[in-house]
Amino acid sequence: MLALAGLCHRESLADYSSPLAPKPPHHEPHAKHLIFLHMRGGPSAMETFERKPKLDELEGKPGQAKSRKLVGTRWNWKQWGESGLWASDLLKHQAAHLDDLCILSGMHTDISNHTPAMLQLHTGSFAFTRPSMGAWILYGLGTENQNLPGFVSICPPLINGGAKNYGSAFLPAVYQGTAIGDIKTNVKDARIGNIKNPELPPELQRRQLDFVQSLNRSYGQRDPGDTQIDGVIESFELAFRMQTEMPTTFDLSGETQTTLDAYGIGDKKPSDNFGRQCLLARRMIESGVRVVEVCDEFWDQHNQLKKGHEARAAATDQPIGALLADLKQRGLLKDTLVLWGGEFGRTPDTAQKNLDGRDHNANGYTMWLAGGGVKGGFQYGATDELGYEAVEGRVHLHDLHATILHLLGLDHKRLTYRYAGRDFRLTDVHGRVVQEIFA
């Protein structure tokens, strides 16, 4: 009986330390990791990956509303790579990888205000607090490296939903994302709190933590319905383990100058901050982190479209091109799904008198995927000849979420969590897996 009691005790301790352990997928996955390159604010499809010659012809003419004027593109277009897909020279570093990109030009969503649209992009719902996509993926698959967080959000926004965009909502707290810095802080200045104890050696820390965790477990046993204590226990354990690996992962000093230059990293370069984010994303994926999101600041140009989009391209385009090349060269792209895009797109017309801006458009816009089992050099869907709404290959955000989960080996209809008397899922009661884009 004493031996059985000891075994049961060890098993109970193991239950508390295993929620992030790798879990079997529902089916054979195409990808093991996800990197989301979040372009907050809404990049313009007709300035990037969907050519609209008719729009250029009609510049200055009335749009769908007579009070609005059509705006042509401000950049040159050409066909790139063996695929011959069109792209503007605004994002020439990404365009150079068009043969690896799957362009989704029939995207649409439900709402065109930033905060609810961002919440829907990240959680599937613009009206209710729901777990983020990263939290769902971590819940479904666990993570490969128990010494690092399984879901990391680098420089996330403080507004437009804030922490809800990487939160776990009603899922156990262990599945929420770990934020590194925020969108107002350069990532090189971001710090993860309490990652090192300057006063106690690891052996004494472990003894201290064992005592604290025994109290936490005792509390959890008294109130089994309180999943927050599980999150506390796991966060303490993860923080202890992170002391050995996180500083190494975060340290870019071992990267070659060639690599730093490729990512556009340098104190006086506009791409320095986003370049560091992209390089950290590669290092984290390489170390076994399941989901990494990196965030750019502001693609919301109602006016000064040319100046604003050029600034965002200068900050992000070179690092993204370098990330794709780096992942491919290291053999990581085949196992890593990369997603690029914002919460919606831009209209083909403007209410501004100077024809140098575009407004929000939830009815038709572009995102792209790369790696992880999708067709490269492939464009799926389209908006109408001016770019008002998706008319071919329509992909709703619910469809995108269902497709991402499928590529990672998860059935979006089976990935559920019972809360408040019903089973919830990322795609709610919607979602179609877009099989047409699979390699």
C-alpha positions in Angstrom: 0.0 0.0 0.0 2.9 2.4 0.8 4.5 1.6 -2.6 1.2 2.2 -4.4 0.7 5.5 -2.5 4.2 6.6 -3.6 3.5 5.7 -7.2 0.1 7.5 -7.2 1.7 10.6 -5.7 4.4 10.7 -8.4 1.6 10.2 -11.0 -0.4 13.1 -9.6 2.7 15.3 -9.8 3.3 14.3 -13.4 -0.3 15.3 -14.2 0.5 18.9 -13.2 3.7 19.0 -15.3 2.3 17.6 -18.5 -0.3 19.9 -20.0 2.2 21.3 -22.6 3.7 18.0 -23.5 3.4 17.0 -27.2 0.1 15.5 -28.1 -0.8 13.3 -31.1 -2.5 15.2 -33.9 -5.9 14.2 -35.3 -4.3 13.3 -38.7 -0.9 13.4 -40.4 0.2 17.0 -40.2 1.7 19.0 -43.1 3.4 21.5 -40.6 4.6 21.4 -37.0 4.9 25.1 -36.3 3.2 28.4 -37.2 4.7 31.8 -37.6 2.2 34.6 -38.0 3.5 37.9 -39.5 0.8 40.2 -38.3 0.5 43.5 -40.3 -1.7 45.5 -38.0 -4.0 48.0 -39.7 -4.7 46.4 -43.0 -2.3 46.3 -46.0 -3.7 47.2 -49.4 -4.1 44.3 -51.8 -4.0 46.6 -54.8 -0.6 47.9 -53.7 0.9 44.5 -53.0 -0.3 41.2 -54.6 -3.5 41.9 -56.6 -3.0 43.9 -59.7 -5.9 46.1 -60.8 -5.2 47.8 -64.2 -8.9 48.8 -64.5 -8.5 50.8 -61.2 -5.5 52.6 -62.6 -7.5 53.5 -65.7 -10.4 55.0 -63.7 -8.4 56.9 -61.1 -10.2 60.0 -60.0 -13.6 58.7 -61.2 -16.5 58.2 -58.8 -16.4 54.9 -56.9 -19.4 53.0 -55.7 -20.5 56.1 -53.9 -20.4 59.3 -56.0 -18.8 61.2 -53.1 -15.8 58.9 -53.2 -13.0 58.8 -55.8 -11.2 55.7 -57.2 -7.4 55.6 -56.4 -4.9 53.9 -58.7 -1.8 52.1 -57.4 1.4 54.1 -56.7 3.9 51.3 -57.5 5.1 49.4 -60.5 4.0 45.8 -61.2 5.7 42.9 -62.8 5.6 39.1 -63.0 8.0 37.3 -60.7 9.7 33.9 -60.6 8.8 30.8 -62.5 5.1 31.1 -61.5 4.8 34.5 -63.2 2.5 35.8 -60.5 2.1 39.6 -60.4 3.3 41.7 -57.5 4.2 45.3 -57.0 7.7 46.5 -56.2 6.5 47.8 -52.9 7.3 44.4 -51.3 10.1 43.3 -53.7 11.8 41.1 -51.1 8.6 39.1 -50.6 7.8 39.1 -54.3 11.2 37.5 -54.9 9.8 34.5 -53.0 6.5 34.3 -54.9 7.3 30.8 -56.1 7.0 29.8 -52.4 3.9 31.8 -51.6 0.3 30.8 -51.7 -1.6 34.1 -52.3 -5.2 34.2 -50.9 -6.8 37.0 -52.8 -10.4 36.1 -51.9 -10.2 36.8 -48.2 -13.2 38.4 -46.4 -14.3 38.9 -42.9 -17.3 40.3 -41.0 -16.4 43.7 -39.7 -14.3 46.6 -40.7 -13.4 48.2 -37.4 -9.9 47.5 -36.1 -10.6 46.2 -32.6 -13.3 43.7 -33.4 -11.7 42.7 -36.7 -8.4 42.0 -34.9 -10.1 39.9 -32.3 -11.9 37.9 -35.0 -8.6 37.4 -36.8 -7.0 36.1 -33.6 -9.9 34.4 -31.8 -12.6 33.7 -34.4 -15.0 36.0 -32.7 -15.4 39.8 -32.7 -18.2 39.9 -30.1 -17.2 37.5 -27.3 -14.0 36.7 -25.4 -12.6 33.5 -26.9 -9.3 31.7 -26.8 -6.7 32.9 -29.4 -5.7 30.7 -32.3 -2.3 30.2 -30.7 -3.9 29.0 -27.5 -6.1 26.5 -29.4 -3.1 25.1 -31.3 -1.1 24.7 -28.0 -4.1 23.1 -26.4 -4.4 20.7 -29.3 -0.8 19.8 -29.9 1.3 20.8 -26.9 4.8 21.9 -27.6 8.1 20.2 -28.4 10.4 22.1 -26.0 9.4 22.1 -22.4 12.0 24.7 -21.5 10.4 27.4 -23.6 6.9 28.8 -24.0 4.9 26.9 -26.6 3.2 30.1 -27.9 5.0 33.4 -28.0 3.7 36.8 -29.2 6.6 39.3 -29.9 5.8 43.0 -29.6 2.0 42.5 -29.5 -0.3 45.6 -29.6 -1.5 47.2 -26.4 -4.8 48.3 -28.0 -7.3 46.6 -30.4 -8.0 43.8 -28.0 -4.6 43.8 -26.3 -3.8 40.6 -24.4 -7.1 39.0 -25.7 -5.3 38.5 -29.0 -2.9 36.0 -27.4 -5.0 35.0 -24.4 -6.6 31.7 -23.5 -10.0 32.9 -22.3 -11.8 29.8 -20.9 -9.1 27.4 -21.9 -6.7 26.5 -19.0 -4.4 29.4 -18.4 -1.3 27.3 -19.3 -2.2 27.7 -23.0 -2.1 31.5 -23.2 0.7 33.2 -25.1 3.8 34.6 -23.6 4.3 38.2 -24.6 7.8 39.6 -25.2 7.7 43.3 -25.1 4.9 45.3 -26.8 4.4 47.2 -30.0 5.7 50.4 -28.5 8.9 48.8 -27.3 11.8 47.9 -29.6 12.3 44.1 -29.1 16.0 44.6 -28.3 14.9 46.5 -25.2 12.2 44.0 -24.3 12.9 41.9 -21.2 11.1 38.9 -19.8 10.6 39.5 -16.1 12.1 37.3 -13.4 14.0 35.1 -15.9 17.0 35.0 -13.6 17.4 35.0 -9.8 20.6 36.9 -8.9 20.5 35.8 -5.2 19.8 32.0 -5.2 21.6 29.2 -7.0 19.5 26.8 -9.1 19.6 24.0 -6.4 18.2 26.3 -3.7 15.6 27.8 -6.1 14.4 24.2 -6.9 14.0 23.4 -3.2 12.1 26.7 -2.6 9.9 26.1 -5.7 9.1 22.5 -4.6 7.8 23.9 -1.3 5.7 26.6 -3.0 4.3 24.1 -5.6 3.3 21.7 -2.8 1.2 24.4 -1.4 -0.2 25.2 -4.8 -1.1 21.6 -5.5 -2.8 21.3 -2.1 -4.9 24.3 -3.0 -5.7 22.8 -6.4 -6.9 19.6 -4.8 -9.3 21.5 -2.6 -10.8 23.3 -5.6 -10.4 21.0 -8.7 -12.6 23.3 -10.8 -10.1 26.2 -10.5 -8.0 25.8 -13.6 -6.1 29.0 -12.9 -4.0 27.2 -10.2 -2.8 24.8 -13.0 -1.7 27.8 -14.9 0.2 29.2 -11.9 1.9 25.8 -11.3 2.9 25.4 -14.9 4.1 29.1 -15.2 6.4 28.6 -12.1 7.8 25.4 -13.5 8.3 26.9 -17.0 9.9 30.0 -15.6 12.4 27.9 -13.7 13.2 25.9 -16.8 13.4 29.0 -19.0 16.4 30.3 -17.0 18.7 27.9 -18.9 17.4 28.1 -22.4 15.6 31.4 -23.0 18.6 33.7 -22.6 20.4 31.6 -25.2 17.5 31.7 -27.6 17.1 35.4 -27.2 20.8 36.1 -27.7 21.6 37.1 -31.3 25.3 37.6 -30.8 26.1 34.1 -32.2 24.5 34.9 -35.5 26.8 35.9 -38.3 27.0 39.4 -39.7 25.8 38.1 -43.0 22.6 36.8 -41.3 22.1 40.1 -39.4 22.5 42.0 -42.6 20.1 39.8 -44.5 17.4 40.4 -41.9 18.1 44.2 -42.0 19.3 44.4 -38.5 21.3 47.5 -37.6 20.9 50.4 -35.2 20.1 52.9 -38.0 18.1 50.7 -40.2 14.2 51.1 -40.3 14.0 47.3 -40.4 16.1 46.7 -37.3 13.2 46.0 -34.9 11.1 43.8 -37.2 14.3 42.1 -38.4 15.1 41.1 -34.8 11.5 39.8 -34.4 11.8 37.7 -37.5 15.2 36.3 -36.5 13.9 35.5 -33.0 10.9 33.7 -34.6 13.3 31.5 -36.6 15.4 30.8 -33.5 12.3 29.9 -31.5 10.8 27.6 -34.1 14.2 26.0 -34.5 14.2 25.4 -30.7 10.8 23.7 -30.8 8.3 26.6 -30.0 4.9 25.7 -31.6 3.5 29.2 -32.4 5.2 32.5 -32.8 3.5 35.8 -33.8 5.4 38.9 -34.7 3.6 42.2 -35.1 4.2 45.3 -37.2 2.8 48.6 -36.2 0.5 50.5 -38.5 -0.7 49.8 -42.1 -3.8 52.1 -41.7 -3.3 54.8 -44.3 -6.6 56.7 -44.8 -4.3 59.4 -46.1 -0.6 59.6 -47.0 -1.0 56.1 -48.5 2.3 56.2 -50.4 4.4 57.5 -47.6 2.8 55.2 -45.0 2.9 52.0 -47.0 6.5 52.7 -48.0 7.5 53.2 -44.4 5.8 49.9 -43.4 7.5 48.1 -46.3 10.9 49.5 -45.4 10.4 48.1 -41.9 9.1 44.7 -42.8 9.8 43.6 -46.3 13.5 42.7 -46.1 13.2 40.8 -42.8 10.3 38.8 -44.2 12.2 37.9 -47.3 15.2 36.9 -45.2 13.0 34.8 -42.9 11.6 32.8 -45.8 15.1 32.3 -47.3 16.5 31.3 -43.9 13.7 28.8 -43.1 14.0 27.3 -46.6 17.8 27.0 -46.4 17.7 25.3 -43.0 15.0 22.9 -44.1 12.5 24.4 -41.7 10.0 25.8 -44.2 8.5 22.4 -45.1 7.5 22.0 -41.4 6.6 25.6 -40.7 3.5 27.3 -41.9 4.0 31.1 -42.4 1.0 33.4 -42.4 1.1 37.1 -43.5 -1.6 39.7 -43.4 -3.8 42.1 -41.4 -7.2 42.1 -40.0 -8.8 43.4 -43.3 -7.7 45.2 -46.4 -8.3 48.6 -48.1 -11.0 50.0 -50.4 -10.2 50.9 -54.0 -11.6 54.4 -53.4 -11.2 57.1 -50.8 -13.2 60.0 -49.2 -10.0 62.1 -49.2 -9.7 64.9 -51.7 -6.0 64.2 -52.5 -6.4 60.6 -53.7 -3.7 59.5 -51.4 -5.5 57.1 -49.0 -7.8 54.1 -48.7 -10.4 53.1 -46.1 -11.1 49.8 -44.4 -12.4 46.9 -46.5 -13.6 43.7 -44.9 -15.3 42.4 -48.1 -12.2 41.6 -50.1 -8.5 41.5 -49.3 -5.3 39.5 -49.5 -3.2 37.3 -47.1 -0.6 34.8 -48.0 0.7 31.4 -46.7 4.0 29.7 -47.2 5.6 26.4 -46.4 3.8 23.8 -44.3 2.0 21.9 -47.1 0.5 24.8 -49.2 1.1 25.3 -53.0 3.9 27.7 -53.8 3.6 30.1 -56.7 -0.2 29.8 -56.5 -2.9 32.5 -56.3 -6.3 31.4 -55.0 -9.3 33.7 -55.4 -9.8 37.2 -56.5 -11.7 40.4 -55.9 -13.8 42.2 -58.6 -11.9 44.2 -61.2 -11.7 47.2 -58.9 -11.1 45.4 -55.6 -14.3 46.1 -53.6 -15.2 42.5 -52.7 -14.1 38.9 -53.1 -15.8 37.2 -56.0 -13.7 34.1 -56.7 -12.2 31.6 -54.3 -13.8 33.3 -51.3 -12.1 32.4 -48.0 -13.6 33.6 -44.8 -11.5 33.9 -41.6 -13.3 30.9 -40.3 -12.1 29.0 -43.4 -8.6 30.3 -42.9 -8.6 29.1 -39.3 -10.0 25.7 -40.3 -7.3 25.4 -42.9 -4.4 26.3 -40.6 -5.6 23.8 -38.0 -5.8 21.1 -40.7 -2.3 21.8 -42.0 -1.1 21.4 -38.4 -2.9 18.1 -38.1 -6.0 19.2 -36.2 -9.6 18.8 -37.3 -11.3 22.1 -36.4 -14.6 20.3 -35.7 -12.9 17.9 -33.2 -10.8 20.5 -31.5 -13.3 21.4 -28.8 -13.4 22.5 -25.2 -16.5 22.2 -23.0 -17.4 25.5 -21.2 -20.6 26.8 -19.8 -22.5 23.7 -20.9 -21.5 23.6 -24.6 -18.5 22.6 -26.7 -16.6 25.5 -28.2 -14.1 25.5 -31.0 -12.0 28.1 -32.8 -14.3 28.2 -35.8 -17.6 28.2 -33.8 -20.1 26.5 -36.1 -18.5 27.6 -39.3 -15.3 26.9 -41.3 -14.4 25.0 -44.5 -10.9 23.6 -45.0 -9.6 25.1 -48.3 -8.3 21.9 -49.9 -7.6 23.7 -53.2 -4.4 25.3 -51.8 -2.8 22.1 -50.6 0.4 21.0 -52.3 
